Every structure is written in structure tokens, then in C-alpha cells.
Amino acid sequence: MRFLDRVQNLPVLGIGVSTEYGAADTPGGLDLSQLHAQAPQYGRFLEVGVEVAKGLDRHARAWVERGGATTYHFLDVNLDEPEDLDPAWLDQVRLLAAVLRPAWLCGDVGLWHFGRRERGHMLLLPPVLTDDAAKALADGIIALREATGLEVLPENPPGSVYVGDLHLLDFFARLCDYADTGMLLDVAHLAIYQRVTGRQALDGLDGLPLERLVECHVAGGVERQTDGFRWIEDDHSPAVLPDTWAIFERVAAGPNLRAVIFECERNPLADCLPGFGRIARTLEGRWIGGTP
């Protein structure tokens, strides 16, 4: 079955939040129980960032025990390296997925580590934007999908330097085609790419296959300058840049969009509510199957 048929079986999750091991213990960080109690419309699901060496923290387990919906965001695999999909790692992924019962797997496709996988490495460099690199990543996506029985949605990583001859969106269009998969578009990461490569926010969006867009991430960022080099830090603050909003508002009409994350996990709920509200207003009436 092709992806555009398979996607019809994926649930509409709505608006959610992300976490990773220990994030909810950050002083002043987003309190998941408070979100669930005070603004459940903005916490329809939890995207859990997972390194198998760490597993799941108490907050993620408590969410699951309450019956909360999840997605599994990998933080520890280079999908273009076949040796990374080793049996021991795959066994742990399947065990954790059995606990989380995620709607799908997703994660940034780039270098999460250099050399042998080490606990807590968390390097994360963007992929080389070439056709060969897209094919290698597609092989990894297919292998992980077959090993877990779950859809695997590649996400565009952040970065301050990119190499390769393809526009980022053309690269992901090829990747999704080669792997016959959907995509997680991080619009904040895309805004960073556009800025650092000298493009306007909406440049190249015609190359994005909107029918393959299943999930979006929205996050804040801060403009910085180092020795004359201007760059944007992907800081997951509630202060979302105008370019990020412009991209999100363009792609939110994707016909198969099923989930949007506001990445603000290390900030108080009160500071995040305006961003959640803008996301909700943008999405109003646009969900396939209705708003969850």
C-alpha cells in the first residue's frame, strides 16, 4: 500500500507538546499535569523524545498511564548508516514503543552522533543536501518502518551551515518520494535555513509535497551574531519569529496534516498560551476528520 493510502489510517492528533528525558523537571518548565487540567485543547498528545539508553522519564510514563496519545521522536539514530539499526537498538525501540503506543515514529534526519553511538551524544547536524544522501536516508526510513510496523516521518533538522546542491525542500521531496513516506516539517528549522542561506521565508515552498505533510513543529528562536556571522538559535522559547509564523500559516492547509507541536517544553504554561492560541486559530476548520 502506498503512503497516500496509508496516511488515511493515521489518527488526527491535534495540537500537542514535546518533551524529552528530564525536560519537565526543568525549573519553570511546562507542567504537563497543569496543561492537561487548564488547557487540554493544547495538550492533545505528547511527542516523547527518546534515547533508548535513557528510556522514558516519570512524566512520560504518567502521561501514558492516563491514556494520553503519543508520538515517538528518536534522538539517537543516523538513518543513513545501516549499522545504526542494530538488533539491540531495534529491540529497545520496539519495547519502548509498546509502552508509548505511538501514532508514529519521527525524528530529525541528520547526524545524531559521530562514530559509535554514545549515550547523551546528541550531536545533530543536518544532512548533506544531495540526491545520494536522500537515497541513503530513504533506505533507513524503510528499514525502520518495516522493523517496527510504524510510519517513520523524517524531520528537517536545524543548522547554521548547510552543504549540498539541493534546496532543503527539494531534498525532502526526494527523500519522501524515495522512502514513500510522509514528513514532519519543523517550520522554525526551515525559517533558520532560509535565513542562513539568504532566502526569503517562503522561497521554495512550491517544492514541498504538501500531501505528504503529516506533522508540523512550531518553536521560538532568537537572533544572534558571532564575529559578524548572523544566525538564529533554535531555543524553543515561546517567542516565535515572524518568518516561522509565515511558513506555518502557508503549510497549515496541507490536506493530510494531522498533528502540530508547539515546542515550548522548558517554559511556563502562561508564557506559551499566546503561541498555542495562534496555532489553534490558524488550524481552525482545517483538520481532516474534524478538530480532535
HELIX and SHEET records of a PDB file:
HELIX    1   1 PHE A    3  ARG A    6  1                                   4    
HELIX    2   2 VAL A    7  ASN A    9  5                                   3    
HELIX    3   3 ALA A   23  ASP A   25  5                                   3    
HELIX    4   4 LEU A   32  GLN A   38  1                                   7    
HELIX    5   5 PRO A   40  TYR A   42  5                                   3    
HELIX    6   6 ARG A   58  GLU A   65  1                                   8    
HELIX    7   7 PRO A   82  ASP A   84  5                                   3    
HELIX    8   8 PRO A   87  LEU A  100  1                                  14    
HELIX    9   9 ASP A  131  THR A  148  1                                  18    
HELIX   10  10 LEU A  168  ALA A  179  1                                  12    
HELIX   11  11 VAL A  187  VAL A  196  1                                  10    
HELIX   12  12 LEU A  205  GLY A  207  5                                   3    
HELIX   13  13 LEU A  210  ARG A  212  5                                   3    
HELIX   14  14 PRO A  242  VAL A  251  1                                  10    
HELIX   15  15 LEU A  269  LEU A  283  1                                  15    
SHEET    1   A 8 VAL A 152  GLU A 155  0                                        
SHEET    2   A 8 LEU A 105  ASP A 108  1                                        
SHEET    3   A 8 ALA A  69  PHE A  74  1                                        
SHEET    4   A 8 PHE A  45  VAL A  50  1                                        
SHEET    5   A 8 GLY A  14  GLU A  20  1                                        
SHEET    6   A 8 ALA A 259  GLU A 263  1                                        
SHEET    7   A 8 LEU A 213  ALA A 219  1                                        
SHEET    8   A 8 MET A 183  ASP A 186  1                                        
SHEET    1   B 2 VAL A 222  THR A 226  0                                        
SHEET    2   B 2 PHE A 229  GLU A 233 -1                                        
END                                                                             
